[in-house]
């Protein structure tokens, strides 16, 4: 599949042959009018130049690429898709190539795209076969276009063919005589490997492990497929593992915590014969799309830990990574591990984010029935070691993520100094409206409030999902729960003079159908039933985060000053939650001297509902059933009366 152009020499370990694939022909794939684009030919050039100047390439077995054959691509991609990629660079497509690309998700095409796609897939097939046969100890394929987003019938996310999936299928199904029966795919690209996941969804021979920014489905590819609840199906159930970051800015400590407490235990139990790494370097510090901060040291440690499995038979295939200096340095760090088992100098004195431990716990709980090694609870002392987010308001757009990444890069020495200190040494200026996670939680846990619910949380088992974690029937997502999982100290019911109504086309939690709101302004003609839960102010903040899907619970959305302010003003809009449905906190008075708070839409949102900007929608059957159960079990109504109460609210105009 390839031509060997140089023999390895000078390896520190006798008999260790590390493969390296680079081919300038893959640089012919570029934007048609030379427009700037993050996925450009310089990505692989800078890696090759760095490895060559460092003397790494000279110590490897270097190959130029040869195109993959259609017969090895077709088991993974549909015939129409293969026909398109094979022919799209030909003259017959000159007049419609741009239109085809425009219909696809984040794809460009030019006269060099077909050849580059076939070379990339063929390169990964070739080195994977050589590693499986024992001709090479390990290998790195410096290829483009990347592959892990490409699905069976669709190119997307800069990816034309799914290089790693094609090579994995080839080894398992075309070269079964090589004795590779189980393959671990580790995808550490910042984006979820949606294409690879789908290829092996039902295949227990492939353990797919992806750690990525997800932010509750808002980060590219912006769907729920990267959620930790997506575990595979049928015989493949439990063999698909997603670790979805709730926020950006994750670094070495976060990734290594996932390695030590998720990937390593499962890998030992799975015991792969070979490892394929979708090696995207867009989680690296300074990447314009990733917004995270993994260092070359972090990548080298992650790879070194993987080398302990499958007798070191590891193949890296380049995926994303768009900061040229970062991907070159990260690739160099990985090659030093492959050649010499040498970890790049560095240290990880920082702790993971609180959200990292929360995600790890959720993934372990979801998969412990498939992997007994995950059944043991992690020590509380371990999970109490956390670092606060250096920038507390998470962004909602890639443009903001790029800005955050640039700020971190520009302030790297200052930010790094803050990050690498142990948590106990962190100091926050009292004049700043920012608190470390441990300090605010300790203070807020001593303050009680009543949380008043008028929607699905009126049913106690549903509300407890926000406290203890979990998922009830009809819910589309599992809740992470509060850090303090203590149940409410007291529950009571009251009526308030606010109009209940239902709006929004759909929500991530309940799917299609409206959800409940109350009008922020009171009206003596209205009467709405609310269930009041006496919980801590800390727990209320965690409920606020979960209701508004902020992407992190490392900081309070409403602090103690805000609690005083909302009691004076009657309501307060959470500035840190620009797009949340429930970002308006209302004060409803006091019960037994304790403030009663609820959360609803803003007055401007109400005007949006009135004007048609936001749809007024009746609730779905599942959502309605949850409200009915809350009202009935609360002793307020019979089932028929509860349904009539909801129907009346849904039909009443604002």
C-alpha positions in Angstrom: 0.0 0.0 0.0 3.0 2.3 0.3 6.6 2.8 -0.7 9.3 2.6 1.9 11.7 5.5 1.3 14.0 5.3 4.3 14.9 2.8 6.9 14.9 3.4 10.6 18.2 3.8 12.3 19.5 4.9 15.6 16.6 3.7 17.7 17.5 3.4 21.3 15.8 0.0 21.6 17.0 -2.7 19.3 14.4 -4.1 17.0 12.1 -1.1 17.5 10.8 0.1 14.1 8.5 3.1 14.1 6.6 3.9 10.9 6.0 7.4 9.7 3.8 8.4 6.7 4.0 11.7 4.9 3.1 12.6 1.4 3.1 16.1 -0.2 0.3 15.1 -2.5 -2.1 15.4 0.3 -1.4 19.1 0.3 -3.2 19.4 -3.0 -6.5 19.4 -1.1 -7.1 23.1 -0.4 -9.9 25.6 -0.6 -10.8 26.2 -4.3 -10.0 29.9 -4.3 -7.2 29.8 -1.8 -9.5 31.3 0.9 -8.0 31.0 4.4 -9.3 27.9 6.2 -8.2 26.2 9.5 -7.9 22.8 7.7 -5.1 23.7 5.3 -2.0 22.0 3.8 0.4 23.7 6.3 -1.0 21.5 9.0 0.9 18.4 7.8 3.8 20.4 6.5 4.7 21.9 9.9 4.5 18.5 11.6 6.8 16.9 9.0 9.2 19.9 9.2 9.3 19.7 13.0 9.9 16.0 13.0 12.6 16.3 10.4 14.4 19.2 12.0 14.3 17.4 15.4 16.0 14.3 13.8 12.9 12.2 14.5 12.0 11.4 10.8 15.5 10.1 10.2 15.1 7.5 13.0 11.8 6.2 11.6 10.8 3.9 8.7 9.3 6.6 6.4 6.7 5.8 3.8 5.1 7.8 1.0 1.4 7.0 0.5 -0.5 4.9 -2.0 -4.2 5.3 -2.5 -6.7 3.0 -0.8 -8.7 0.7 -3.0 -12.5 1.1 -3.2 -13.1 -2.5 -2.1 -11.6 -1.6 1.3 -13.5 1.6 1.6 -17.0 0.3 0.6 -17.5 -1.8 3.7 -17.4 1.5 5.7 -18.9 4.0 3.2 -21.9 3.7 0.9 -21.5 3.3 -2.9 -22.9 6.8 -3.7 -20.5 8.4 -1.3 -17.5 6.5 -2.6 -18.5 7.4 -6.2 -18.7 11.1 -5.2 -15.3 11.3 -3.5 -13.7 9.3 -6.3 -14.9 11.6 -9.0 -15.5 15.0 -7.4 -12.1 16.3 -8.4 -12.6 15.4 -12.1 -13.3 18.0 -14.8 -16.9 16.8 -15.1 -17.5 18.3 -11.6 -15.8 21.6 -12.2 -19.1 23.5 -12.6 -20.9 22.0 -9.6 -18.1 21.2 -7.1 -18.8 24.3 -5.0 -22.5 23.7 -4.9 -21.9 20.1 -3.7 -19.6 21.3 -1.0 -22.1 24.0 0.1 -24.8 21.3 0.7 -22.4 19.5 3.0 -21.6 20.4 6.6 -18.2 22.2 6.9 -16.7 20.8 3.7 -14.7 22.3 0.8 -13.7 20.5 -2.4 -11.2 21.2 -5.1 -9.2 19.4 -7.9 -6.9 17.7 -5.4 -9.6 16.5 -2.9 -10.2 13.0 -4.3 -6.5 12.1 -4.5 -5.9 13.4 -0.9 -8.8 11.5 0.5 -7.7 8.2 -1.1 -4.1 8.8 0.0 -5.1 9.5 3.6 -7.2 6.4 3.9 -4.6 4.3 2.2 -1.8 5.5 4.5 -3.7 4.6 7.6 -4.6 1.1 6.2 -1.0 0.5 5.3 0.7 1.4 8.5 -2.1 -0.4 10.5 -1.4 -3.6 8.5 2.4 -3.3 9.0 1.9 -2.8 12.8 -0.6 -5.7 13.0 1.9 -8.0 11.1 4.8 -7.0 13.4 6.8 -5.2 10.7 6.5 -2.0 12.6 6.3 -1.6 16.4 4.0 1.5 16.1 3.3 4.2 13.6 2.1 7.8 12.9 0.2 8.7 9.8 0.5 12.4 9.1 -2.6 12.6 6.9 -5.2 15.0 5.7 -8.1 15.4 5.1 -9.0 14.1 8.6 -11.6 11.4 9.0 -13.5 10.9 12.2 -16.6 13.0 11.3 -17.1 11.3 8.0 -20.2 9.1 8.1 -21.3 6.2 5.9 -23.0 8.4 3.4 -21.8 11.9 4.2 -18.7 13.9 4.3 -18.7 16.5 7.1 -16.5 18.4 9.5 -13.5 18.7 7.1 -13.6 14.9 6.7 -14.2 13.0 3.4 -13.3 9.4 4.2 -13.2 7.9 7.8 -9.6 6.9 7.7 -9.4 5.2 11.1 -12.7 3.3 10.6 -11.6 2.1 7.2 -8.3 0.8 8.6 -9.9 -0.8 11.6 -12.5 -2.6 9.4 -9.7 -3.7 7.1 -7.6 -5.3 9.9 -10.6 -7.1 11.5 -12.4 -8.3 8.4 -9.9 -8.4 5.5 -6.8 -9.5 7.4 -8.2 -11.8 10.1 -5.3 -14.1 9.7 -3.1 -11.5 11.4 -4.7 -12.5 14.7 -6.0 -9.0 15.7 -9.4 -9.8 17.2 -10.0 -6.7 19.3 -9.1 -3.0 18.6 -9.3 -0.1 20.9 -10.0 3.2 19.1 -9.1 6.3 21.2 -10.3 9.6 19.8 -8.7 12.5 21.7 -9.7 15.1 19.1 -11.6 18.0 20.7 -14.7 17.1 18.6 -16.7 14.0 19.0 -15.9 11.2 16.5 -19.5 10.8 15.4 -18.6 9.0 12.2 -16.4 6.4 13.9 -18.9 5.8 16.6 -21.6 4.9 14.1 -19.4 2.5 12.2 -18.9 0.3 15.2 -22.1 0.9 17.1 -23.0 -2.8 17.4 -19.5 -4.3 17.1 -18.0 -5.7 20.4 -14.7 -6.2 18.7 -14.1 -2.5 18.7 -14.0 -0.4 21.9 -14.5 3.2 20.8 -13.4 5.8 23.4 -13.9 9.5 22.7 -13.1 12.4 25.0 -14.4 15.7 23.6 -16.0 19.0 24.2 -19.8 18.5 24.2 -21.4 21.1 26.3 -24.7 19.3 26.4 -24.8 19.1 22.6 -24.0 22.7 21.7 -20.4 22.1 20.6 -19.6 20.8 17.1 -21.0 18.5 15.7 -23.8 19.9 17.9 -26.0 16.9 18.6 -26.6 14.4 21.3 -24.5 11.6 19.7 -21.5 12.5 21.9 -23.3 12.2 25.1 -22.2 9.7 27.7 -25.6 7.9 27.4 -24.6 6.7 23.9 -23.0 3.4 24.8 -23.6 1.2 21.8 -26.4 -1.2 20.9 -27.0 -5.0 20.9 -23.7 -6.9 21.1 -21.9 -3.6 21.0 -23.6 -2.2 24.1 -21.0 -1.0 26.5 -18.3 -0.8 23.8 -19.0 2.9 23.0 -17.7 5.3 25.6 -18.1 9.0 25.4 -16.5 11.4 27.9 -18.2 14.7 27.1 -16.7 17.9 28.6 -19.3 20.3 29.9 -16.9 23.3 29.3 -13.8 24.3 27.4 -10.4 25.1 29.0 -9.8 21.4 30.0 -6.1 20.6 30.2 -3.6 17.9 31.2 -5.1 17.3 34.7 -8.6 16.8 33.2 -7.5 14.4 30.5 -5.2 12.4 32.7 -8.0 12.0 35.3 -10.1 10.5 32.5 -7.2 8.2 31.5 -6.6 7.0 35.1 -10.2 6.6 36.2 -12.0 5.6 33.0 -9.8 4.6 30.0 -7.1 2.6 31.8 -9.3 0.4 33.9 -11.6 -0.4 30.9 -8.6 -1.0 28.5 -7.1 -3.5 31.0 -10.4 -5.4 31.1 -10.9 -5.2 27.3 -7.3 -6.2 26.6 -7.0 -5.0 23.0 -4.7 -6.6 20.4 -4.1 -3.2 18.8 -4.8 0.4 19.4 -5.8 3.1 16.8 -5.6 6.7 17.9 -7.7 9.4 16.2 -4.9 11.9 17.1 -6.5 15.3 16.7 -4.4 18.0 18.4 -7.1 20.7 18.6 -7.4 20.2 22.4 -3.9 21.8 22.6 -3.2 25.1 24.2 -3.9 27.9 21.7 -6.0 26.0 19.2 -8.5 28.5 17.6 -11.3 26.0 17.4 -10.7 23.8 20.5 -10.5 26.3 23.4 -8.7 23.8 25.6 -5.2 23.7 27.0 -3.5 20.3 26.7 0.3 20.6 26.6 2.8 18.4 24.7 3.6 16.9 28.0 -0.1 15.9 28.4 -0.2 14.3 25.0 3.0 12.4 25.7 1.7 11.0 29.0 -1.6 10.0 27.5 0.2 8.1 24.7 2.7 6.6 27.1 -0.1 5.1 29.1 -1.7 3.6 26.0 1.7 2.0 25.1 1.3 -0.4 28.1 -1.5 -2.2 26.1 -1.5 -4.4 23.0 2.3 -4.9 23.3 2.7 -1.3 22.2 1.0 -1.8 18.8 -0.3 1.7 18.5 -1.2 3.6 15.3 -1.7 7.3 15.4 -3.7 9.0 12.5 -3.8 12.7 12.4 -7.3 14.2 12.8 -7.8 17.9 13.8 -5.5 20.5 15.2 -5.4 24.1 13.8 -2.7 26.0 15.7 0.4 25.2 13.7 2.9 25.5 16.5 0.7 23.4 18.9 0.2 20.5 16.5 3.9 20.4 15.6 5.0 20.3 19.2 2.3 17.9 20.2 3.2 15.5 17.3 6.9 15.7 18.3 6.0 14.8 21.9 4.1 11.7 20.7 6.8 10.6 18.4 9.4 10.7 21.2 7.1 8.4 23.1 6.9 5.9 20.2 10.6 5.9 19.6 12.1 6.0 23.1 9.2 5.7 25.6 10.3 9.2 26.5 7.7 11.6 28.0 8.2 15.2 27.2 9.4 17.2 30.3 6.6 18.7 32.2 4.3 18.3 35.2 0.7 18.3 36.2 0.4 20.0 39.6 -3.1 21.3 38.8 -6.3 19.5 39.7 -9.1 18.8 37.3 -12.2 21.0 37.1 -15.2 20.1 39.3 -17.1 19.4 36.1 -14.5 16.8 35.1 -15.1 14.7 38.2 -18.8 15.0 37.7 -18.6 13.7 34.1 -16.2 10.9 35.1 -18.7 9.8 37.8 -21.6 9.9 35.3 -19.8 7.8 32.7 -18.7 5.3 35.3 -22.2 4.9 36.6 -23.6 4.5 33.2 -21.1 1.8 32.2 -20.4 -0.1 35.4 -22.8 -2.9 34.5 -20.7 -3.6 31.4 -17.3 -3.0 33.0 -17.1 -4.3 36.6 -13.9 -2.4 37.2 -16.0 0.8 37.2 -18.3 -0.3 40.0 -16.1 1.0 42.8 -16.9 4.5 43.9 -14.1 7.1 43.6 -12.9 8.5 46.9 -14.5 11.8 48.0 -11.1 13.1 48.9 -9.9 12.5 45.3 -12.9 14.3 43.8 -12.5 17.3 46.2 -9.2 18.2 44.5 -10.4 20.7 41.9 -9.3 23.8 40.1 -11.8 26.6 39.4 -12.4 27.7 35.8 -10.0 30.6 35.0 -12.8 32.2 33.0 -16.2 31.6 34.6 -18.7 32.4 31.9 -18.7 29.7 29.2 -19.2 30.8 25.6 -22.1 29.8 23.3 -20.3 30.3 20.0 -17.1 29.1 18.3 -16.2 32.8 17.9 -16.2 33.3 21.6 -14.3 30.0 22.1 -11.6 31.3 19.7 -11.5 34.6 21.7 -11.1 32.7 25.0 -8.4 30.5 23.5 -6.5 33.6 22.3 -6.8 35.3 25.7 -5.4 32.2 27.3 -2.6 32.0 24.8 -1.7 35.7 25.1 -1.7 35.4 28.9 -0.1 32.0 29.0 2.6 32.7 31.6 0.1 34.3 33.9 -2.7 31.8 33.4 -0.3 28.8 33.7 1.1 30.2 37.0 -2.5 30.2 38.4 -3.3 26.8 37.0 -0.4 24.8 38.2 -0.7 25.8 41.8 -2.4 23.4 44.2 -6.0 24.5 44.9 -5.1 25.4 48.5 -2.7 28.0 47.3 -5.1 29.7 45.0 -6.1 33.2 46.0 -8.9 35.3 44.6 -9.1 39.1 45.0 -12.1 39.9 47.2 -13.1 42.7 44.8 -13.6 40.2 42.0 -17.0 38.6 41.7 -15.4 35.2 41.4 -15.1 32.5 44.1 -13.3 29.2 44.1 -15.7 26.2 43.9 -14.9 25.0 47.4 -15.3 28.4 49.1 -18.6 29.4 47.6 -20.1 25.9 48.1 -19.1 25.9 51.7 -20.7 29.3 52.3 -23.9 28.6 50.3 -24.5 25.3 51.9 -25.2 27.1 55.2 -28.1 29.2 53.7 -31.5 27.7 53.0 -34.1 28.8 50.4 -37.4 27.5 49.1 -37.2 26.5 45.5 -40.7 26.9 44.0 -41.5 24.7 41.0 -44.5 25.0 38.7 -43.3 22.6 36.0 -42.1 19.0 35.9 -40.1 19.5 39.1 -43.5 19.5 41.0 -43.2 15.7 40.9 -40.6 14.9 43.5 -38.9 12.0 41.8 -38.3 14.2 38.8 -36.9 17.0 41.0 -34.6 14.6 42.7 -32.9 14.0 39.3 -31.5 17.5 39.8 -30.3 16.7 43.3 -29.2 13.0 43.1 -28.7 12.7 39.4 -30.6 10.3 37.1 -33.4 10.3 34.6 -37.2 9.6 34.6 -39.4 8.3 31.9 -39.9 10.8 29.1 -36.7 12.7 29.8 -34.3 12.8 26.9 -31.2 13.3 29.0 -29.8 12.1 32.3 -29.2 14.8 34.9 -25.8 15.1 36.6 -27.3 16.1 40.0 -26.1 18.5 42.6 -22.7 18.2 44.3 -24.7 18.0 47.6 -27.2 15.2 47.1 -29.1 15.6 50.3 -32.9 15.4 49.8 -35.1 18.5 50.5 -35.5 19.2 54.2 -39.2 20.1 53.8 -41.8 20.2 51.0 -45.0 22.2 50.9 -47.5 23.6 48.3 -48.7 27.2 47.8 -50.5 29.1 45.2 -49.2 32.4 43.7 -50.8 35.0 41.5 -48.8 34.4 38.4 -50.1 33.1 35.0 -48.9 29.6 34.0 -48.3 29.0 30.3 -46.4 26.7 28.0 -43.9 27.6 25.3 -40.9 26.7 23.1 -40.9 24.3 20.2 -38.8 21.7 22.0 -36.1 21.3 24.6 -33.1 19.1 25.0 -34.5 17.6 28.2 -38.0 16.8 27.0 -37.8 16.8 23.2 -40.7 18.3 21.1 -43.5 20.2 22.9 -43.8 23.2 25.2 -42.5 23.5 28.7 -43.9 25.4 31.7 -43.2 29.1 32.5 -44.9 31.6 34.8 -45.4 35.2 33.9 -42.8 37.3 35.8 -45.4 39.9 36.7 -48.1 38.9 39.3 -51.8 39.3 38.5 -54.4 38.8 41.2 -56.7 37.2 38.6 -54.3 34.3 38.1 -53.6 31.4 40.4 -50.8 28.9 39.9 -49.9 25.9 42.1 -46.2 25.6 43.1 -44.4 22.9 45.0 -41.8 24.4 47.4 -38.7 22.4 48.3 -36.5 23.6 51.1 -32.9 23.1 49.9 -29.6 24.9 50.3 -28.6 27.9 48.3 -25.8 25.8 47.0 -28.2 23.2 45.6 -30.4 26.0 44.1 -27.4 27.2 42.1 -26.8 23.7 40.8 -30.5 23.4 39.8 -30.1 26.8 38.0 -27.1 25.5 36.1 -28.9 22.3 35.1 -32.1 24.1 34.1 -30.2 26.5 31.9 -27.6 24.0 30.6 -24.7 26.3 31.2 -21.9 23.8 30.6 -20.3 24.1 34.0 -21.2 24.1 37.7 -17.9 25.4 38.9 -19.2 28.8 39.8 -22.4 30.3 41.3 -24.9 31.8 38.9 -26.5 33.7 41.8 -24.2 34.7 44.7 -25.2 36.0 48.2 -25.2 39.6 47.0 -27.6 38.5 44.3 -29.8 36.8 46.8 -30.1 40.0 48.7 -30.7 42.0 45.5 -33.5 39.7 44.2 -35.3 40.1 47.5 -35.2 43.9 47.1 -36.0 44.1 43.4 -38.3 41.1 43.0 -36.4 39.5 40.2 -32.9 39.4 38.7 -31.7 38.3 35.3 -28.7 36.0 35.3 -26.1 37.8 33.1 -24.0 34.7 32.8 -26.8 32.8 31.1 -27.6 34.7 27.9 -29.6 32.0 26.2 -31.1 30.0 29.1 -34.8 29.5 29.1 -35.0 30.0 32.9 -32.5 32.8 33.4 -34.9 35.1 35.3 -34.9 34.4 39.1 -38.1 35.6 40.9 -38.6 36.3 44.5 -42.0 35.2 45.8 -41.8 36.3 49.4 -40.9 34.3 52.5 -42.2 31.2 54.2 -41.1 30.6 57.8 -38.7 33.5 57.3 -36.9 31.7 54.4 -36.9 33.3 50.9 -39.0 31.6 48.2 -37.3 31.6 44.7 -38.3 30.3 41.4 -36.9 30.6 37.9 -38.7 31.5 34.7 -38.4 33.5 31.5 -37.7 37.2 31.3 -40.3 39.9 30.5 -38.6 40.4 27.1 -39.1 36.7 26.5 -42.8 37.1 27.3 -43.0 39.8 24.6 -41.3 37.3 22.3 -44.0 34.7 23.1 -46.7 37.3 22.5 -45.3 38.4 19.1 -44.7 34.9 17.8 -40.9 35.2 18.0 -41.0 32.2 20.4 -43.8 29.7 19.9 -46.5 29.0 22.5 -46.9 25.2 22.5 -48.9 22.7 24.5 -46.7 20.3 26.5 -46.0 16.8 25.2 -47.7 13.8 26.7 -44.7 12.8 28.7 -44.2 16.2 30.1 -47.9 16.5 30.9 -47.9 13.2 32.7 -45.0 14.4 34.9 -47.0 17.5 35.9 -50.1 15.5 36.5 -48.2 13.1 38.8 -46.8 16.0 40.8 -50.1 17.6 41.3 -51.9 14.3 42.1 -49.2 13.0 44.5 -49.1 16.4 46.1 -52.7 15.8 47.1 -54.0 18.9 45.2 -56.1 17.3 42.4 -57.5 14.1 41.0 -55.9 13.0 37.8 -58.8 14.5 35.7 -58.7 17.8 37.6 -54.9 18.0 37.1 -55.3 17.5 33.4 -58.0 20.1 33.2 -55.7 22.6 35.1 -52.9 22.0 32.6 -55.2 22.2 29.6 -56.7 25.5 30.8 -53.2 27.0 31.2 -52.1 25.7 27.8 -55.1 27.3 26.1 -55.2 30.6 27.8 -53.7 33.6 25.9 -50.9 35.7 27.4 
